[in-house]
Amino acid sequence: MDNLQKAFSVAAPSIIAELKKRSMEGYYFETCSEMVEKILSMLPENASVAWGGSESFKKCGMLSALQAGSYQLIDRALAKTAEEKREIYGRSVMADAYFMSSNAMTYDGQLINIDGSGNRLACLMHGPKEVYVIVGMNKFVRSVEAGIERTRNLASPANVQRLNYKTPCHETGLCADCLSPGCICSHLVITRRSMIPGRIKVFMVAENLGY
């Protein structure tokens, strides 16, 4: 481990304690492979599983592990029409497990996320039986305000480049607080606690994941 990873490992127990106060579960791992192994041990065989758009989810190996396992995968990428996409979104809401990352997270256990259509955040807030949030150490900030800043001026411009949406931040790399048709910043949600204890499970890893 390098010194940044060591520093994060020292902070992890206090983050887990803060999450517990907010009725969320926290887990810390040194590597993605350890994290994926733990998550698979928690998922029942044949569980229905859905996920939102997340580079962290793919990069850590979670998606490929699920595809190789015995689960009912609800994959919106398979939709060929708007109606099929809507049907898949409906099934996602009722999934046993929903996977996502967080655009930012505070050291005191709050999740900061911004979304375009809102399907990812809708599932975070209500619906799926459990929500599995994968968070690399690069996503952590000291305050909600810093998390919003990170989300709007780092995560969103990077995601717009990935999606190739024609927005001001696609051209400048910085948020312009726009209202353009391709804007992916329609909904800003701060998750400060879980109404259902343990429903939201945060898996922190001492690696850089996603944007």
HUQUIDA-V631689 format. One record per run of one state. SS is the DSSP state (2 for helix, 1 for strand, 0 for the rest). FROM is the first residue (numbers start at 1). LEN is the number of residues. If there is no record, write none. Layout:
# HUQUIDA-V631689
SS & FROM & LEN
SS & FROM & LEN
This chain:
# HUQUIDA-V631689
0 & 1 & 2
2 & 3 & 19
0 & 22 & 3
1 & 25 & 5
0 & 30 & 2
2 & 32 & 11
0 & 43 & 5
1 & 48 & 4
0 & 52 & 3
2 & 55 & 5
0 & 60 & 2
2 & 62 & 6
0 & 68 & 4
1 & 72 & 3
0 & 75 & 1
2 & 76 & 3
0 & 79 & 3
2 & 82 & 12
0 & 94 & 3
1 & 97 & 5
0 & 102 & 2
1 & 104 & 3
0 & 107 & 4
1 & 111 & 5
0 & 116 & 3
2 & 119 & 7
0 & 126 & 4
1 & 130 & 7
2 & 137 & 3
1 & 140 & 2
0 & 142 & 2
2 & 144 & 20
0 & 164 & 4
2 & 168 & 5
0 & 173 & 14
1 & 187 & 5
0 & 192 & 8
1 & 200 & 6
0 & 206 & 6
